[in-house]
Amino acid sequence: MSFDTGNRFAARTAIPQVGIDQGLRSYMLRVYNYMAGALAITGVVAYLAAASGLYVALMQTPILFWIVVFAPLGLVLLLSFRIQSMSLPAAQATFWVYAALVGLSLAGLFLVYTGASIAEVFFITAAMFLATSLYGYTTKRDLTGLGHFMFMGLIGIIIAMVVNFFLKSPALYFAVSVIGVLVFTGLTAYDTQSIKEMYWEGDGDVVAGKKAVMGALRLYLDFINLFVMLMQLMGQRRN
């Protein structure tokens, strides 16, 4: 995939702006469609795994438990480091499988929280995501500094979660959730702007498709993590 800034500038000065805008809108729509499809797969798999008892059965088998935990991470790394050598259908298939595995790992939410609570938090997450992503798409401000700051916050969250795995502190758990909402909200704006800037009119269908898959993966991760953090803060637990 080519991200050469000079070539991109040259192409944009030679092509009418109207055509660029139409191409950019089509590209971003493709990104959002991929993301929406992945969220739908995740939700359906999570619900069915919880309702059928599959999730409970998997959690009781140590080997399967660790597969559910680490398989999504493995697929993210595969897409991140090998997508250039993958065909577009293979990249798409890997993305859909990843979304299904994340759904399997999130099935426990349906056992811990009420269905109404999950639906409510989902729509709140969607509203926050759409507003923040729209800001990232339309703003003229360079959000690179914000992105770097949010990434440092993400590292802090990961460290705090590892520490709290041993401490079991409710206060730290609450703090991580609050900070997590702020971090993933900021990352949504930054990632949207970054994905927009990845677009280049001269990309072929395959390269543009792979960029759309990777862009969808970034926004999907922002949405899922924002949703989980909000569930921890606002979710109503089952009796």
N, C-alpha and C positions, 0 to 999 in steps of 0.2 A: 504494500500500500504506500502511495506517495503522499507525503505531507509537506512537500517542498513549498515554502512560503513564496519564494520568488516566482515559481511557475504559476502558483495560484493567483498572484497579483497580475501577472502578465495575461493570464487567461481572462481574468475578470475585466481587464481594461479593453479586451478585444471583443467581448461578447456583450450584447445589450443587457442592461441591468434587469429588464423585465424577464428575460429568459433565465437569468441567474436566480431571481426571486422565485420564479415558478419551480425551478429545479430544487432550490433549497426547501421550499414548502413540501414538495414531493418527498424529498429525502427525510425531512423531520417527521412527516406523516408516517413514513415507513418505519422509522425508529419507534414512534409511539404505538403503532400497530403491533410491532413485535413485542413490545413491553406489555401491552394490554393482553395479548394472547398468552404470554407467559404467566401473567397474574391470574388469568382465567384457569389455566392448567393447574397452577399452584393451589388455588382455592378449591377446585373440584377434587384433586387428589387428597388434599388435607381433610376435607369433609368425608370423603368415602373411606379413607384409612381410619378415621376416628369412629365412624358409624359402624363399620364392618368388624372392628376389633383387631384389624391388621396392625395398627400402630402399637397397641398393647402387646401383641404377640412378638413384634419385632424388638420391643424394648426389653422383653424378658429373655432374649437370646443375645448373649454378649457379642458374638461375631457380627450378627446382623445390626446390632445397635451401633457398633463402630463404623460399619459400612454406611449406615444412614447419616452418621455424624460427619464422616470425612469424604464421602463420595462427591457431594456438591463442591467442596473446596478443590478437589482434584479436577473437576470439570471446568471450574473457573480458571485454574492455572493452565489447563489445556487450551482453552480459548484464548487466554491472554498471551501465551507464548508460542502457540502453534497455528493460530488462525491464518497467518499468511500462507502457510503451506497446505492448508485444508481447502477442499472445494467448498463452494457456497452451500450446497445442500448438506454437507457434513457439518459445517458450522451451525447451520440452522437446526439440524437434528440434535446436535450437542446442546444447544441452547434450550430446546424444548425438554430434553431429558433432564437437564439441570433444573428447570422450573418444576418438573414433576418430583424430583428428589427433594427439593426445598419444601414442596407441599407435604411430602411424607414426613419430613422432620418437624413441620409446624402443626401436624395433626393433633398434637397434644394440647394445643390451644382450645380445641373444641371440647376437650375433656376437663379443662380447668375453668374456662370462662363460659358464660351463657351465650347462646346463639345471637340473641338480641344485642348483647354487648359487643360481640365481634362485628356484627353488621354496622352498629353505630360508629365504632372506632374506625372501621374501614372507610366509611363515607367521610369522616373527619379527616382521615389521612389523605383521601383522594382530593378533598378540597384544598388542604394545605399544599399538597404536591402540585396541583394544577396552578395555584396562585404563584408559588415559588418558581416553578418551571417557566411560567409565562414571563415572570420578571427576568429570569436568566436569558430568555430568548429575545426579549425586546430591549433590555437595558443597553445603553452605550458605554456604561462603566466597565472597565476591565476588572473582572472578578478573580484574576489569578492570585492576588494576595489573599483574598478570602478563602480560596481553595486550599492554599498552603496552610493557612491557620486552621481550617476545618480538618485537614488531614492530621495535623498535630493533635487536635482534639480527639480524633478517631483513635490514634495510637494510645492516648491517655485513657480512653474508654476501655480499650482492650486490656490494658494493664490493670485497670481498676476491677474489671470483671474477673480476671484471673485471681487477683488478690481476694476479692469477695467470695470466690468459690470456697476459700478456706475460712474466711472470717464469718461469713453468713450474717453480715451487718445489714439490717433493714434501712438504716440511714444512708449507707453507701449505695445500696441497691436503688433507693429513690434518687439519689444524686446522679448516678449513672444514667438513669432513665431520663431525667430532666436535661442533662447535658447532651445525651444522645439525640433527643428531639431537636435541639438547637443545631447540633453538628450535621445531622442528616438533612435538615431543612436548608442549611447553608450549602451543603454539597449538592443538593438538587439544583440550586441556581447555578452554581459553578459548573457542574457537569453538563447542564443544558447549554450554557454558553460555549463550553469546550467542544461539545458534540456539533454544535452549529458551525464552529470555526473549522472543524475537520472537513466540512463539505468543500468539494472542488468540482467545478463544472466539467472538468476534463476527465473525471473518473469514469472508467468503464462500468458496466452493470455488475460485474463480479466484485470489483473493488468497492463500489458504492454499497453493494449488498453486505459485504463483510463489515464495512464501517457502520452500517445500520445495526447489524447484530451486536457489535461491541458497544455501540451507543445505547441500545436497548438494555444490554446487560448492566451498564452503569446506572441507568435510571431505575431499572428493576431493583437493583440492590439498595438504592436510596429509598425507594418506596417501601420495600419489605422491612428494612431496618427501622424506618420511621414508624411503620405500623406496629412493629413489635414493641418499640419503646413507648408508644402511646398506649398500647394494650397493658403494659406493666403499670402505667400511671392511672389509666382510666377504666380498665377492664373490670367488669363485675364478675366475681368468682362464683362458681356453683356452690350450693350449700353442701 
